[in-house]
Amino acid sequence: MFTLAYPSTPEEAVDRLARAAPGETAVLGGGTDLLLDVESGRTTPTELLSLRKLPWRYLRWERQSLVVGSTLPLRALEVDPKVRTQLPGLWEAIVDVGSPALRSRATLGGNIGRCSPVSDLLPILLALDAQVRIVGPNGRREVPVDAILQESRRTTLGSADLVEAVVVPAAAPCTYLWQRVQPVNDISQVGVATAYAPTPPHWRIAVGGIQPRARRLVEAEGLLRSARPSDFEAELAAQEAARRSTFVTDRRATESYRRRLVSVLVRRAIQRTLARVPPVAGGPSSSP
Ligand SMILES: Cc1cc2nc3c(=O)[nH]c(=O)nc-3n(C[C@H](O)[C@H](O)[C@H](O)COP(=O)(O)OP(=O)(O)OC[C@H]3O[C@@H](n4cnc5c(N)ncnc54)[C@H](O)[C@@H]3O)c2cc1C
C-alpha cells in the first residue's frame, strides 16, 4: 500500500524527498516503468511523489536547442512538426516507443530515471550531447546526460534530485535506427544513434542494447575524421563499434546477433545522417 502526494512546486517536491527515509518515497513521472516495479514488488515505496502538478510539461526552443520539460509526455514531441524536421533522430527514437497509449504517459525524465540499457531515447540523447537540468537540495545544476547514466535503474542523481528538463542541441543532423523482434510494443534488441555536430566538427555515435548502459563509442567516432566520410570509413567505424561494445545473450537476441546488428546499424545510421548534413555545412571537405 502507498499514498500519493502531489507537490505543487519543485521546492516542495525536493523538500519532501530530502526528508524521506531511504526507499520510502518514489518519484512518479508517467508511471510506465515505475508502476510495473511497484506491482511486481521490485520496489516497495510507501509514498509515490507525483510530478503531475509541477510546471514541467513544456517544450520550447532556446536559441539552437530544444528544451523539454521532464514531465511532458513523449507523444507531444512526436506530434510536433519542428521536432520532426529539426531533430529527426530524436523523432525516430520517440515515434516507436511502446504504443501511442504508452507515449501519451511516458516521459523523458522517466526514461533517464529508469536508465534502461535498452532505452531508445538514451542513445540519441548521448549522440546529441543533451544536457540535463536538475533541481535538488542544493539548487539547480545542468550536467551532460552521459554523467547521469550508470546502469539499469541506477543513475548518479541524488535521492532528492529531480530531472527538471532536458536540453537537446538541435544544430546537428542526426539519426536513430533500431532492430526489434516485433515493431510495436516491443523493446529494441539494439539501437544506434549518430549525429554530426558542425561546431566543432565532430561525429558522435551512441549505442543502446549493450551492457551495462547506453554509451558513446568514441573509438569508432575517431575513425570518422571528415564531415563526409566515405562508405569505407563508415564501414570501418561500424566494425570498430561492434568490436568495442559489450553484449549479453538474453531472450531478445544472442550476443553475436547484437554485435552484427551494431555493425550494420552504425554504418546505415552514418549514411543516413550524412544524407542529412547540408552540403554547405562548412565542415572539412569530403574524403576521396
Ligand atoms: C509495454 C512497454 C513498452 C515500452 N517500450 C519502450 C520502448 O520502445 N523504448 C523505450 O525506450 N522504453 C520503452 N518502455 C519503457 C518506458 O515506457 C520508458 O522508459 C518511459 O520513458 C519511462 O517514463 P515514465 O515517465 O513512465 O517513467 P516512470 O515510470 O514514472 O519512472 C521511471 C523511473 O524514473 C524516475 N523518474 C521519473 N521521472 C523523474 C524525474 N523527473 N526526475 C527524476 N527521476 C524520475 C522514477 O522514480 C522511476 O525510477 C516501455 C515500457 C512498457 C511498459
The ligand as an SDF file (V2000), in Angstrom:
LIG
                    3D

 53 58  0  0  0  0  0  0  0  0999 V2000
    4.9140   -2.0490  -22.8120 C   0  0  0  0  0  0  0  0  0  0  0  0
    6.1140   -1.1350  -22.6790 C   0  0  0  0  0  0  0  0  0  0  0  0
    6.8330   -0.8000  -23.8120 C   0  0  0  0  0  0  0  0  0  0  0  0
    7.9320    0.0420  -23.7030 C   0  0  0  0  0  0  0  0  0  0  0  0
    8.6190    0.3460  -24.8290 N   0  0  0  0  0  0  0  0  0  0  0  0
    9.7070    1.1400  -24.7580 C   0  0  0  0  0  0  0  0  0  0  0  0
   10.4500    1.4460  -25.9290 C   0  0  0  0  0  0  0  0  0  0  0  0
   10.1270    1.0260  -27.0440 O   0  0  0  0  0  0  0  0  0  0  0  0
   11.5410    2.2490  -25.7980 N   0  0  0  0  0  0  0  0  0  0  0  0
   11.9410    2.7650  -24.5810 C   0  0  0  0  0  0  0  0  0  0  0  0
   12.9340    3.4890  -24.5030 O   0  0  0  0  0  0  0  0  0  0  0  0
   11.2370    2.4930  -23.4490 N   0  0  0  0  0  0  0  0  0  0  0  0
   10.1420    1.6900  -23.5050 C   0  0  0  0  0  0  0  0  0  0  0  0
    9.4330    1.4030  -22.3690 N   0  0  0  0  0  0  0  0  0  0  0  0
    9.9000    1.9540  -21.0760 C   0  0  0  0  0  0  0  0  0  0  0  0
    9.1940    3.2510  -20.5970 C   0  0  0  0  0  0  0  0  0  0  0  0
    7.9910    3.4970  -21.2010 O   0  0  0  0  0  0  0  0  0  0  0  0
   10.1270    4.4500  -20.7400 C   0  0  0  0  0  0  0  0  0  0  0  0
   11.3100    4.2190  -20.0050 O   0  0  0  0  0  0  0  0  0  0  0  0
    9.4910    5.7890  -20.2780 C   0  0  0  0  0  0  0  0  0  0  0  0
   10.1720    6.8600  -20.9050 O   0  0  0  0  0  0  0  0  0  0  0  0
    9.5160    5.9940  -18.7720 C   0  0  0  0  0  0  0  0  0  0  0  0
    8.9120    7.2400  -18.4810 O   0  0  0  0  0  0  0  0  0  0  0  0
    7.8400    7.4010  -17.3180 P   0  0  0  0  0  0  0  0  0  0  0  0
    7.5220    8.8490  -17.2240 O   0  0  0  0  0  0  0  0  0  0  0  0
    6.6960    6.4790  -17.4930 O   0  0  0  0  0  0  0  0  0  0  0  0
    8.7290    6.9420  -16.0520 O   0  0  0  0  0  0  0  0  0  0  0  0
    8.2520    6.4060  -14.6240 P   0  0  0  0  0  0  0  0  0  0  0  0
    7.7900    5.0140  -14.7290 O   0  0  0  0  0  0  0  0  0  0  0  0
    7.3340    7.3780  -13.9800 O   0  0  0  0  0  0  0  0  0  0  0  0
    9.6530    6.4770  -13.8490 O   0  0  0  0  0  0  0  0  0  0  0  0
   10.7390    5.6800  -14.2350 C   0  0  0  0  0  0  0  0  0  0  0  0
   11.8930    5.9440  -13.2400 C   0  0  0  0  0  0  0  0  0  0  0  0
   12.3430    7.2930  -13.3620 O   0  0  0  0  0  0  0  0  0  0  0  0
   12.1420    8.0180  -12.1360 C   0  0  0  0  0  0  0  0  0  0  0  0
   11.6790    9.3580  -12.5480 N   0  0  0  0  0  0  0  0  0  0  0  0
   10.5720    9.6540  -13.2860 C   0  0  0  0  0  0  0  0  0  0  0  0
   10.5320   10.9650  -13.5580 N   0  0  0  0  0  0  0  0  0  0  0  0
   11.6320   11.5080  -12.9680 C   0  0  0  0  0  0  0  0  0  0  0  0
   12.1420   12.8500  -12.8850 C   0  0  0  0  0  0  0  0  0  0  0  0
   11.5420   13.9000  -13.4870 N   0  0  0  0  0  0  0  0  0  0  0  0
   13.2840   13.0560  -12.1890 N   0  0  0  0  0  0  0  0  0  0  0  0
   13.9310   12.0110  -11.5940 C   0  0  0  0  0  0  0  0  0  0  0  0
   13.5040   10.7310  -11.6420 N   0  0  0  0  0  0  0  0  0  0  0  0
   12.3590   10.4890  -12.3290 C   0  0  0  0  0  0  0  0  0  0  0  0
   11.1220    7.2090  -11.3510 C   0  0  0  0  0  0  0  0  0  0  0  0
   11.2540    7.4130   -9.9590 O   0  0  0  0  0  0  0  0  0  0  0  0
   11.4730    5.7890  -11.7780 C   0  0  0  0  0  0  0  0  0  0  0  0
   12.5800    5.3490  -11.0410 O   0  0  0  0  0  0  0  0  0  0  0  0
    8.3270    0.5670  -22.4400 C   0  0  0  0  0  0  0  0  0  0  0  0
    7.5810    0.2470  -21.2990 C   0  0  0  0  0  0  0  0  0  0  0  0
    6.4910   -0.5970  -21.4010 C   0  0  0  0  0  0  0  0  0  0  0  0
    5.7060   -0.9220  -20.1640 C   0  0  0  0  0  0  0  0  0  0  0  0
  1  2  1  0
  2  3  1  0
  2 52  2  0
  3  4  2  0
  4  5  1  0
  4 50  1  0
  5  6  2  0
  6  7  1  0
  6 13  1  0
  7  8  2  0
  7  9  1  0
  9 10  1  0
 10 11  2  0
 10 12  1  0
 12 13  2  0
 13 14  1  0
 14 15  1  0
 14 50  1  0
 15 16  1  0
 16 17  1  0
 16 18  1  0
 18 19  1  0
 18 20  1  0
 20 21  1  0
 20 22  1  0
 22 23  1  0
 23 24  1  0
 24 25  2  0
 24 26  1  0
 24 27  1  0
 27 28  1  0
 28 29  2  0
 28 30  1  0
 28 31  1  0
 31 32  1  0
 32 33  1  0
 33 34  1  0
 33 48  1  0
 34 35  1  0
 35 36  1  0
 35 46  1  0
 36 37  1  0
 36 45  1  0
 37 38  2  0
 38 39  1  0
 39 40  1  0
 39 45  2  0
 40 41  1  0
 40 42  2  0
 42 43  1  0
 43 44  2  0
 44 45  1  0
 46 47  1  0
 46 48  1  0
 48 49  1  0
 50 51  2  0
 51 52  1  0
 52 53  1  0
M  END
$$$$
